[in-house]
Amino acid sequence: MAHTKFKGQVVKLFGEFIQINDFAPNFHLVKNDLSDYYLDYAKGKNVVLNIFPSLDTSVCATSVRHFNKIASQLPNTIVLAISKDLPFAQGRFCTTEGIDNVIALSDFRSPEFAQEYGLLMEDGPLRGLLARAVVVINPEGKVIHTEIVTEITTEPNYDAVINLLK
């Protein structure tokens, strides 16, 4: 069982975190306009999953802004920002912040996403939300990079993603 920390407190994650060389399970999430989005829509491209608890926290918002800046520099790549935030809140954030290179997705209807990727926090103050993680999937659907950020209050390793996909 994987884990992370929130302000130094260990937080257990439900399920097994997806591993490098696994084929990424397809998922069904919701876009800001309430339309469906499936991982299969990105077939043939590199996909960066920027997964986090909520856009209402400074670190989560910063990660989306940062991935928005680098997304245009990554060839044949789609960046998906995934949280349990409602699509309305995600849309408001993306409009206000000028986020146009990242697709914000909500898993509020799809509990299987958190379970299949092993990222549902099952204890601690943020239980029920997604842990902060980055998963990179190649055009064939195979996982080529994973990171569970060891402390939720810190940002992911952007350079690892950039160096892998450039």
N, C-alpha and C positions, 0 to 999 in steps of 0.2 A: 504494500500500500504506500502510495506517495504521500508526501506532506509538504507544507510550506510553513511560513511563520507570519504572524501578524503582530507587529511591535514586540518581537522577540518571543511570543507565545507560539508553540507548535500547534499547527492546525492540520488535522487529518483530511485527506481527500478521498472521496468515495470512488471505488473502482481502481483500475490500473491505468496509469498514464500511458498514452500511446507511445510507441517506441520507434526509433529510427529503423527503416526498412519495412515497417508495417505498411499495408495499404490503408490509406485513410478511409474510415467509414463515411459513406455519404451522409449528409445531414440536411434537415429541412429547418430553415430559420426564417425570420420575418424582416423584410426591409422597412425603411421609414414610411413608405406609402402603403404598408400593410400587405404588400405582395409577397409571394413565396420566393425563397432563394434556396437552391440546392447546390451542394458542392459540385455536382455534375455540371452545372452551368459554366464552371471554370475549367473544364476538361481541356487539356492541351496547353495549359499555362502553368507557370509556377504560382502557387498560392501561399500567401503569408497569412496565418491566422493570428491576429493580435487579440488575445483573450484576456479579459480583466473583469473585476467586480462591478464597477459602475463609473459612468462618465461624470458623476457628481463628485468625484474625488480628483484632487489635483494631479496625482501621478497617472491615473487612467487617462485623463484629458490630455496630459502632456504626451503620453505614448501615442495617442491617436494623431495629435498635431505633428509629432515627429515622423511617424510612418507616412502621413500625408505628404510631407516634404520629400521623403526619399522614394516614395512609390513611383513617381514619374521618372526616376533615374534607373529603375530596375526593369530591364527588358523582359517582355513576355510574362509580366507578373501582375497579379491582382492581390490587393491587400484587403482583408476582411477584418473589421473591428467588431468583436463579438462580446456581448454582455447580456445581463438579464434586464437592463434598462428597457422600458417600454419604447416602442418605435417612435412615439411622439416626442419623447425626451431626446432620443438620438437625433431625430430630424432637426429639432430646435438647435441642438448643439452644433451639428454639421453646418447648418445655415449660418448661425452666428459666427462660427469660427472659420468659415470658408473652406470647409473640408470637401474637396472635390476629387481627390485621387484615391480615396478609401471608401469602401462600401460598409456602412454600419448595419449590423444585424443583431436582432434580439432573439434570445432563445426562450422567451417567456412562455411559448406554446410547446416547446420541444425539450422536455427533461432528458430525453435520451441522448442529446448532444453531450451534456455534462457527464453523463454516465459512461458513454462510449469513449470519450476522450480522457476520462479519469480526472476531471477538474472541478467537481462539485465539492465545496467546502462542507464537511459534515459536522464540524464543531467550531468553537470560537465565536467571537462577536459577529463575524460575517457569514456564519453558516447559512447555507442555502444559496449563496452567490458563487460565482466562478472564481477560481484562483487565477492569478496573473501568470500567463504563459504565452509562449510563442511556438507555433508549429509551422514548419515549412514543408510543403508538398510539391513534388516535381510534376511535370506535365503528364506523366504516366500514372499519377495518383499515389505514388509511394512517398512516405514521410522521409525527408532527408535532414531535418534538423528539429530538435525539441529543446525547450527550456521551460522549466517551472522556475519562476523567479523565487529565490529562496526566502526573500522578505517581501511581502506584498506591498510594502510602502516604498519600494525602490523600483526603478525602471528596468526594462529588459535590456539585453545586450544587442543593441541595434547593429553594431559593427559586425557581429557574427552573421547576421542576416544579409547585410550589404555585401560582405566579402564572399558569401556563398553564392549569391545570385548575380553578381556583376560579371 
